[in-house]
Amino acid sequence: MKALVEKLKTIVRDTDATDIRAAFAADPARFSRYSTTFEDLLFDYSKCAVNDAVLDALEELAREAGVEKKRDAMFAGEIINITEERAVLHTALRNRANTPVLVDGHDVMPDVNAVLDAMGAFSDGIRSGALKGATGRKITDVVNIGIGGSDLGPVMATLALAPYHDGPRLHFVSNIDGAHIADTLKLLAAETTLFIVASKTFTTIETMTNAATARRFIADALGEAAVGSHFCAVSTALDKVSAFGIDGSRVFGFWDWVGGRYSIWSAIGLPLMIAIGKENFAEFLAGGHAVDNHFRTAPIRQNIPMLLGLIGFYHRNVLNYPSRAILPYDQRLSRFPAYLQQLDMESNGKSVTVESEPVEFKTGPVVWGEPGTNGQHAFYQLIHQGTSIIPTEFMIAANGHEKTLRHQHELLIANCLAQSEALMKGRTLEEAKAQLTAKGMDAKKADRIAPHRVFSGNRPSITMVYDSLTPFALGRLIALYEHRVFVEGALFNINSFDQWGVELGKELATGLLPVVEGKESAAGHDSSTAGLVAALLKAAK
Ligand code: F6P
């Protein structure tokens, strides 16, 4: 692997691969050479610093890392999450072909289908009003209480599929900060509200604390006996749910082979199903399944998750770019960058290989972003003219859902394409000077001002185009990124499916709580932590 990375660095030095602008000028067929399609999805990576030599070497890298073999092991249900000793089978949740998927010799598909059926019956009941609150009123508002993977997916997808939302209003509470649930409860009437407590482990402090507050909200307004009609739960820990007091008929399970950040396809998707209906939810699953088939079968050079992963690795380890920006030109994908932050950074923010050795590469980059065009008026300045190169990933629908606002969609498209063109082409000093003098500026002033108006260009971007943001298209987009994360993790030779890095902070917070409550002294903590506690306690009212 190291030798191939060195080879790639040599190719970059010797072939001017990073002069993307010159490559476009020299090759009119560059777009068709370095873009590929899958169904109505167009994946254009021609504005990245690649040429045939780079791609050949990246393909070699994938083979040397055994990415295809590792992929097949995941789909086959092998224990690839080695630190937690689990299979990784979120793909089974969207296996619309219903072919057997074995975990320890047991076909999980009947279990998957049974939970989907139960979710369908429950969401039909809530949507139609057949399942009512304790006082017989129809449920008008559903609050999902969860955090991380038990929140970000449903939040992101519900927003993304707003045009399909014909069920009750949805709300999401995640933060331990009481402001989150307090602001949400202010909007709600207990009689017409259903709470979904979503937690894989059913131990997460934020979720358990918010669930207890929600329980008091119902019990105070309607009495203790009403709680059962206003709660349901989603978890792998069925014993803990029953201890909370939620009836088994209102609990939707999933399994330890579904990682939290990969769980939107499971019962964690219940709020989404309640919002858009089980038929649209099935379409969403079908989009994910279509990508699974593509990822399993397409040759590397036409395989979008493979290309995404290989280019991501190349950006990080050959070209040394520290972050990547996710820039959906789709307002309804406004939480997609946040969703990808967990998916990518919790999966690939690691330093140890699967052999428990220090990893020899730079692992996951910082992932961030905002929808366009808003980002253009905020941080694009740095992407265009800053001293760090930030690879960007644009996504845009050919068609918006707002048919009467087609002109606004045309403006959106023009802006999206203009950004990637500007990043690639840039503007030279001579061009900047010529532009200024053409506007009547004297030559001396133009010499002084022009350097500020230079854009280096050659800044890489990927653009994905899809017909429109349907449930199927969203499922496809999420699955593409899931598999991209898989490919990069396989190249880094890390376990992308555990998350030990979140544990230390949790442990220390538990230890600090009695100190913050004033029940224990801060002795033993460092002087900064002790000083901060003292200041906060002094100011506490
Ligand atoms: O703290 C990280 C994490 O474990 C995530 O991986 C997970 O998605 C989130 O917390 C929530 O966990 P749970 O669904 O068990 O409440």
Boltz pocket constraint, residues with backbone or C-beta under 6 A from the ligand:
constraints:
  - pocket:
      binder: B
      contacts: [[A, 147], [A, 148], [A, 149], [A, 150], [A, 198], [A, 199], [A, 200], [A, 201], [A, 202], [A, 203], [A, 204], [A, 207], [A, 260], [A, 261], [A, 346], [A, 499], [A, 502]]
      max_distance: 6.0
